[in-house]
Amino acid sequence: SNDNRCLIKDGILLAFAPCGITKYTILNSVTEIGHHVFSYCRSLTSITIPNSVTKIEGWAFDGCKSLTSVTIPDSVIKIGYAAFSYCSSLTSVYCKATTPQKLGRDSFYNNKSDRKIYVPKSEDSTVLKAYKSAEGWNTYADSIEEYDFDNE
């Protein structure tokens, strides 16, 4: 990448050099965040995922102990196994998609105990109901709530 932090090949973010960085914005040329790319980036508190990303692979952010919040754009259709596991400071996950993404097992395992997953507010709570009943998401049903993204 131009910032010399990432190895990107064919739109897939394959490696990241954290070196004490706390905030990072993934480049718009990235369509997929590869396996283990940000794993154990312990100082990372904030990550911006662009709308170009369609997949977040397994363990992508595993062990990012300082990450407190993440927004998953509506372009993402797949979140892999344990993608955000052991992010022990993660309190807020904002999912902008109105249709639940394919979610791998343990994607949000061992986050902060009061972690909330926010999904788009909709008429008759249809989006909320879809997330709470979708495979994988139903594991986190008690922490899924509606959020009005239009008033951001």
C-alpha positions as CSV (number, residue, x, y, z in Angstrom):
1,S,0.0,0.0,0.0
2,N,1.0,3.6,-0.3
3,D,1.4,4.0,3.4
4,N,3.7,0.9,3.6
5,R,1.5,-0.7,6.3
6,C,-0.3,-3.3,4.2
7,L,0.3,-6.0,1.7
8,I,-2.6,-6.1,-0.8
9,K,-2.9,-8.4,-3.7
10,D,-5.9,-8.6,-6.1
11,G,-7.9,-6.5,-3.6
12,I,-7.2,-8.9,-0.7
13,L,-5.6,-7.4,2.4
14,L,-3.1,-10.1,3.3
15,A,-0.8,-8.5,5.9
16,F,-0.6,-5.4,8.2
17,A,2.3,-3.9,10.0
18,P,0.9,-2.4,13.2
19,C,4.0,-1.0,14.9
20,G,2.2,0.8,17.7
21,I,-0.6,2.3,15.5
22,T,-3.9,3.0,17.3
23,K,-6.2,4.0,14.5
24,Y,-6.3,2.8,10.9
25,T,-8.4,3.3,7.8
26,I,-8.3,0.4,5.4
27,L,-7.8,1.6,1.8
28,N,-10.8,1.7,-0.6
29,S,-9.0,-0.7,-3.0
30,V,-9.5,-3.5,-0.5
31,T,-12.4,-5.9,-1.2
32,E,-11.5,-8.6,1.4
33,I,-9.8,-8.6,4.8
34,G,-7.7,-11.8,4.9
35,H,-7.3,-14.4,7.6
36,H,-5.4,-13.1,10.7
37,V,-4.4,-9.8,9.1
38,F,-5.0,-7.7,12.3
39,S,-4.7,-10.5,14.8
40,Y,-3.2,-9.4,18.1
41,C,-2.8,-5.7,17.1
42,R,-3.1,-4.9,20.8
43,S,-2.8,-1.1,20.5
44,L,-5.4,-0.8,17.7
45,T,-8.4,1.1,19.2
46,S,-10.2,2.1,16.0
47,I,-10.5,0.6,12.5
48,T,-12.4,2.1,9.5
49,I,-13.6,-0.5,7.1
50,P,-14.6,1.0,3.7
51,N,-17.7,0.1,1.6
52,S,-15.4,-1.7,-0.9
53,V,-15.0,-4.6,1.6
54,T,-17.3,-7.6,1.0
55,K,-15.6,-10.2,3.2
56,I,-13.9,-10.3,6.6
57,E,-12.1,-13.6,6.9
58,G,-11.6,-15.8,10.0
59,W,-9.6,-14.4,12.9
60,A,-9.1,-11.1,11.0
61,F,-9.2,-9.0,14.2
62,D,-8.8,-11.8,16.8
63,G,-7.1,-10.6,20.0
64,C,-7.3,-6.9,19.2
65,K,-7.7,-6.2,23.0
66,S,-7.9,-2.4,22.6
67,L,-10.5,-2.3,19.9
68,T,-13.6,-0.7,21.4
69,S,-16.0,-0.2,18.4
70,V,-16.3,-1.4,14.8
71,T,-18.7,-0.5,12.0
72,I,-19.3,-3.2,9.4
73,P,-20.5,-1.6,6.2
74,D,-23.5,-2.9,4.3
75,S,-21.2,-4.1,1.5
76,V,-19.9,-7.0,3.8
77,I,-21.7,-10.3,3.0
78,K,-19.5,-12.6,5.1
79,I,-17.8,-12.4,8.5
80,G,-15.5,-15.4,9.1
81,Y,-14.9,-17.7,12.0
82,A,-13.7,-15.9,15.2
83,A,-13.2,-12.7,13.2
84,F,-13.6,-10.5,16.3
85,S,-13.0,-13.0,19.0
86,Y,-10.9,-12.1,22.1
87,C,-11.5,-8.3,21.5
88,S,-12.0,-7.9,25.2
89,S,-12.6,-4.1,25.0
90,L,-15.1,-4.3,22.1
91,T,-18.4,-2.8,23.4
92,S,-20.1,-1.7,20.1
93,V,-20.5,-3.5,16.8
94,Y,-22.5,-1.5,14.2
95,C,-23.8,-3.6,11.3
96,K,-25.2,-1.5,8.5
97,A,-26.6,-4.3,6.3
98,T,-30.3,-4.8,6.4
99,T,-29.8,-8.5,5.6
100,P,-27.7,-10.5,8.1
101,Q,-24.3,-11.4,6.8
102,K,-23.1,-15.0,6.7
103,L,-21.5,-15.2,10.2
104,G,-18.9,-17.7,11.2
105,R,-18.9,-19.4,14.5
106,D,-17.5,-17.5,17.5
107,S,-17.2,-14.3,15.5
108,F,-17.8,-12.2,18.6
109,Y,-16.5,-14.6,21.2
110,N,-15.1,-13.2,24.4
111,N,-15.9,-9.5,23.8
112,K,-16.6,-7.2,26.6
113,S,-19.5,-8.6,28.7
114,D,-21.8,-5.7,27.9
115,R,-21.1,-5.6,24.1
116,K,-24.0,-4.6,21.9
117,I,-24.6,-5.3,18.2
118,Y,-26.5,-2.6,16.5
119,V,-28.5,-3.2,13.3
120,P,-30.6,-0.9,11.2
121,K,-33.9,0.3,12.7
122,S,-36.8,-0.8,10.5
123,E,-40.5,-0.7,10.3
124,D,-42.0,-3.5,12.5
125,S,-38.4,-4.4,13.6
126,T,-38.1,-6.7,10.6
127,V,-34.3,-6.3,10.4
128,L,-33.9,-6.8,14.1
129,K,-35.9,-10.0,13.9
130,A,-33.9,-11.2,10.9
131,Y,-30.6,-10.8,12.7
132,K,-31.9,-12.4,16.0
133,S,-33.1,-15.5,14.1
134,A,-30.3,-15.8,11.5
135,E,-27.8,-18.7,11.8
136,G,-24.8,-17.5,13.8
137,W,-26.4,-14.2,14.8
138,N,-28.9,-16.0,17.0
139,T,-26.0,-16.9,19.4
140,Y,-25.9,-13.1,20.1
141,A,-29.6,-12.4,20.0
142,D,-29.7,-11.0,23.6
143,S,-27.2,-8.3,22.6
144,I,-28.6,-7.2,19.3
145,E,-30.5,-3.9,19.2
146,E,-31.9,-1.5,16.7
147,Y,-30.0,1.6,15.7
148,D,-31.1,4.6,13.6
149,F,-28.2,5.0,11.2
150,D,-30.1,7.7,9.3
151,N,-29.5,10.1,12.3
152,E,-25.8,9.8,12.4
